[in-house]
Amino acid sequence: MVLWQYKEGLGVGQLTDASVVLRLGYQALRRAGLPTEKILTKAGVALNQVQTNRRTPLSAQHAFWSAAEDVSGDNDIGLHLGEHLPLYRGQVIEHLFLSSDNFGGGLKRALAYQRLISDAFHAVLVIEEGRCYLSNGTRGKADNFVNRHFTECAMAGVIRFFKFMTEGRFEPLYIDFNFEQGAADEEYLRVYGCPVSLEQRETRLYFDASVLDYPLWQAEPELIQLHEQLALEKLQELARYDLVGEVRRAIGATLESGETTLETVAAQLKITPRRLRTQLSDAQTSFQQILSDYRCRLAKRLLAGTNESIEKIVYLTGFSEPSTFYRAFKRWSNETPVEYRKRKQR
């Protein structure tokens, strides 16, 4: 159980957000006049995590919103920060809208690439029996990492972005949330401009289907091919990122057996070793690099955070001989395992 927790900390198989998601939340904190440094510290999120362009795990979102609620004392912090959220601009999703003839065309293109924003988003457009809505589906794996505050804040951002794209023509009719406890009815009405229902099977945003035909004044259809190609390349880049996560997970599952090789990991992933080697090369890494990085990080976590013996850590990190482990660790940190543990646990 303890080892699994330490492997979890290595980011194995994590769901992630684009960096802009956490950055928008941070900017909303500043606009609201809340103590950003205190909230980030409590959440365990470094400022450079907010400023970087690297994707962040959804677990960081959960920690961010929990800390924001604790520090602010506001039980409806996500809803209220949604009022301070900057307009979503300058990302590939906006460009897909800008190169579409109408709002409906832009929305359908954006939904095809929504994962570029967050793994928490898996929305679909539904038009049935005179109703039109966006559904984010029933509760899934992502809901274990995000909370109601994330959803309420994101909903405010989506509505504002849609209003901007349609010059204010987009109007939400009503909203369903799939969580049980929320804000007062009048607060939802004030922020969203429409009624909200809780404890629903799915999170849904209802609106008038006629807005789908609204022509976008800033449309540049001649750029659609360029923008879709850019979005596709970014999606492929994310797929390569996912592959590295899958390799890490396979390494974590086989490390103690001493059978962690390119061939055994490829077999777990149901691809050929040659294809795995090529795909990792495309992702600008290699199996040996990922394996070495995994062992290094796991060894450091176990040395710093547990009292496991060095002999046990040698076994847990997949080394056959203590001498091999000592040489590798010295290469990683320029310290012996004993020196590293003493320094970290002092």
Disulfide bonds with the S-S distance in Angstrom:
none
